[in-house]
Every structure is written in C-alpha cells, then in structure tokens.
Amino acid sequence: MSKYSVNFKTKVVHYHMSTPGGARKTAIHFGIDHATVRKWHSAYQLHGPLAFSNHSQTYTVDDKLNVIRRTNEEHWSSRQASAFFNIATPSTVQTWLKRYNEGGADALIDRRRGNAMPKPKKPTPPLDKPGAEMTPEEMQKELEYLRAENAYLKKLDALIQEKRSASKKKH
C-alpha cells in the first residue's frame, strides 16, 4: 500500500506543472521531499495517470534484463529508468543492476518464490486420548512432543537463572 493516494500524487504533479518555482516550492507547499515531486513528475510525464497505478507486480528475468540493457545503453540513472519503465522505486533498478554486475543474468532470478526451502515441521501437540486408547505410533509422537517440550522448558529455566545471576553480579 502506498503512503500517498493516487489523488494526492496527481494533485502534487498538477500543482508542480502549473506553478512556477520548481520542485522545491511544490515540496514545501505539500510538505513532502522535493525528490519525490521530481520522481512523480517524471513518471507522470511518461505514463500519465497510469504512473500512479498499483505497482505491486513481479518482473521476469527478461523484464529485468531489458531494464538493465536500456539503462546501460541510454546511460540512464536508476531514477530515469524507474520512471521510464514505471517501476515503483529507483532502488529496485539499483538492486537489479548490482546483482547483474556481480553475478550476471542468473543473479536476477528470484529464488524466494516457490518451495525453495521446506519449512521446518512443528512438533504436534499431544493427543487428547488416554494412554490405553493410543496406538504405538501415537504414543511415540506424544513422547517426542513431551521430550521436546521438556527440553525447551529446561533451556528456558537455564536462561532465566543465567540472567538472574548476571543481574546479581552487576549489583
């Protein structure tokens, strides 16, 4: 979610375009940073009202490579590239450039998505059955859970004792 509404951004850009004095005067009038005014103005010039549409989108490696290639060919800053390609923040382009320069196109692959690393399994709580009604597998699971719980509580108690003794030594 954006900090500023589309309506506010549009109002700032229209004020900036219609009032002499530059981005600093506009920024003071609206109580925002002058760099933000310039960024919004650049994006609005290139994309019109669509410049302020929802930016939460994913970019493919080809999209990222296209931005990098064009940025390098045109000698653009990350701000110019983000405005031209309607990317939410220049820091996104900076990150892509840094990754590309350090590791090539392979470094642009987003490895956070999908099932890259399985999540650790949480121990299941004990069943609410009396011991006589449990199967050997259920008893084994409950035993494992209770052992883990016991180890956790022992560790917690040791940490509390350590903290108490450290605070006694201070005083």
C-alpha positions as CSV (number, residue, x, y, z in Angstrom):
1,M,0.0,0.0,0.0
2,S,1.3,3.4,-1.0
3,K,2.0,6.1,1.6
4,Y,0.2,8.7,-0.6
5,S,-3.0,8.3,-2.6
6,V,-3.2,8.5,-6.3
7,N,-5.4,11.6,-5.9
8,F,-2.7,13.3,-3.8
9,K,0.1,12.4,-6.2
10,T,-1.9,13.8,-9.2
11,K,-2.7,17.0,-7.2
12,V,1.1,17.5,-6.5
13,V,2.1,16.9,-10.1
14,H,-0.6,19.3,-11.4
15,Y,0.4,22.0,-8.9
16,H,4.1,21.5,-9.9
17,M,3.3,21.9,-13.6
18,S,1.1,24.9,-13.2
19,T,3.1,26.8,-10.5
20,P,6.5,28.4,-11.2
21,G,9.1,27.8,-8.6
22,G,10.2,24.2,-9.2
23,A,10.1,21.0,-7.2
24,R,11.3,22.6,-4.0
25,K,8.5,25.1,-3.8
26,T,6.0,22.4,-4.6
27,A,7.5,20.1,-2.0
28,I,7.4,22.8,0.7
29,H,3.7,23.6,-0.2
30,F,2.7,19.9,0.2
31,G,5.2,19.0,3.0
32,I,7.0,16.3,1.1
33,D,10.5,15.8,-0.2
34,H,11.5,17.6,-3.5
35,A,13.0,14.4,-4.9
36,T,9.6,12.8,-4.6
37,V,8.0,15.6,-6.5
38,R,10.5,15.2,-9.3
39,K,10.0,11.4,-9.4
40,W,6.2,11.7,-9.6
41,H,6.5,14.4,-12.2
42,S,8.8,12.3,-14.4
43,A,6.6,9.3,-14.1
44,Y,3.5,11.3,-14.9
45,Q,5.1,12.9,-18.0
46,L,5.9,9.4,-19.4
47,H,2.8,7.5,-18.3
48,G,0.1,10.0,-17.4
49,P,-2.3,8.9,-14.7
50,L,-1.2,5.3,-15.1
51,A,2.1,6.3,-13.4
52,F,0.4,6.1,-10.1
53,S,-1.4,2.8,-10.5
54,N,-0.8,-0.2,-8.3
55,H,2.9,-1.1,-8.7
56,S,2.9,-4.4,-6.9
57,Q,3.9,-6.6,-9.8
58,T,6.5,-9.2,-10.4
59,Y,9.1,-8.8,-13.1
60,T,10.5,-11.7,-15.1
61,V,14.3,-12.1,-15.7
62,D,13.7,-10.9,-19.3
63,D,11.9,-7.7,-17.9
64,K,14.9,-7.1,-15.6
65,L,17.4,-7.6,-18.4
66,N,15.5,-5.3,-20.7
67,V,15.6,-2.5,-18.0
68,I,19.3,-3.1,-17.4
69,R,20.2,-3.2,-21.1
70,R,18.2,0.0,-21.8
71,T,19.6,1.8,-18.7
72,N,23.2,1.0,-19.8
73,E,22.6,1.9,-23.5
74,E,21.0,5.2,-22.7
75,H,23.3,6.0,-19.7
76,W,20.2,6.5,-17.5
77,S,20.2,6.9,-13.8
78,S,18.1,4.4,-11.8
79,R,15.6,7.3,-11.3
80,Q,15.2,7.8,-15.0
81,A,14.9,4.0,-15.7
82,S,12.3,3.6,-13.0
83,A,10.3,6.5,-14.4
84,F,10.6,5.2,-18.0
85,F,9.6,1.6,-17.1
86,N,7.1,2.7,-14.4
87,I,8.9,0.8,-11.7
88,A,7.8,1.9,-8.2
89,T,11.2,2.9,-6.8
90,P,14.6,3.6,-8.2
91,S,16.1,1.3,-5.6
92,T,14.6,-1.7,-7.4
93,V,16.6,-0.8,-10.5
94,Q,19.7,-0.2,-8.4
95,T,19.3,-3.7,-6.9
96,W,18.9,-5.3,-10.3
97,L,22.0,-3.5,-11.7
98,K,24.1,-4.5,-8.7
99,R,23.0,-8.2,-8.9
100,Y,23.6,-8.2,-12.6
101,N,27.1,-6.7,-12.3
102,E,28.0,-9.2,-9.6
103,G,26.5,-12.4,-10.9
104,G,25.1,-11.9,-14.4
105,A,21.6,-12.8,-15.6
106,D,21.4,-15.8,-13.3
107,A,21.7,-13.4,-10.3
108,L,18.4,-11.8,-11.3
109,I,16.3,-15.0,-10.7
110,D,14.1,-14.5,-7.7
111,R,14.8,-17.6,-5.6
112,R,12.4,-16.7,-2.8
113,R,9.3,-17.8,-4.6
114,G,8.1,-21.4,-4.7
115,N,9.3,-24.2,-2.5
116,A,13.0,-23.4,-2.5
117,M,13.4,-24.5,1.2
118,P,10.9,-26.7,3.0
119,K,9.6,-25.2,6.2
120,P,10.6,-27.0,9.4
121,K,7.9,-29.2,10.9
122,K,6.4,-28.0,14.1
123,P,6.0,-30.7,16.8
124,T,2.4,-31.8,17.0
125,P,0.8,-31.4,20.4
126,P,-0.2,-34.4,22.5
127,L,-3.4,-36.1,21.7
128,D,-6.4,-35.9,24.0
129,K,-6.7,-39.7,24.3
130,P,-6.0,-41.7,27.4
131,G,-2.8,-43.8,27.1
132,A,-4.8,-47.1,26.8
133,E,-6.6,-45.9,23.6
134,M,-3.4,-44.7,21.8
135,T,-1.7,-46.7,19.1
136,P,2.1,-47.2,19.4
137,E,2.6,-44.6,16.7
138,E,0.5,-42.0,18.6
139,M,2.3,-42.8,21.8
140,Q,5.7,-42.3,20.1
141,K,4.6,-38.9,18.7
142,E,3.4,-37.8,22.1
143,L,6.6,-39.0,23.7
144,E,8.6,-37.0,21.2
145,Y,6.5,-33.9,21.7
146,L,6.8,-34.2,25.5
147,R,10.5,-34.6,25.3
148,A,10.8,-31.5,23.1
149,E,8.6,-29.5,25.4
150,N,10.7,-30.7,28.4
151,A,14.0,-29.7,26.7
152,Y,12.5,-26.3,25.8
153,L,11.4,-25.6,29.4
154,K,14.8,-26.7,30.8
155,K,16.6,-24.4,28.4
156,L,14.2,-21.6,29.3
157,D,14.8,-22.1,33.0
158,A,18.6,-22.2,32.5
159,L,18.4,-18.9,30.6
160,I,16.3,-17.3,33.3
161,Q,18.8,-18.5,36.0
162,E,21.7,-17.2,34.0
163,K,20.0,-13.8,33.6
164,R,19.3,-13.6,37.3
165,S,22.8,-14.4,38.3
166,A,24.2,-11.9,35.8
167,S,22.0,-9.2,37.2
168,K,23.1,-10.1,40.8
169,K,26.7,-9.7,39.8
170,K,26.0,-6.2,38.4
171,H,24.5,-5.1,41.7
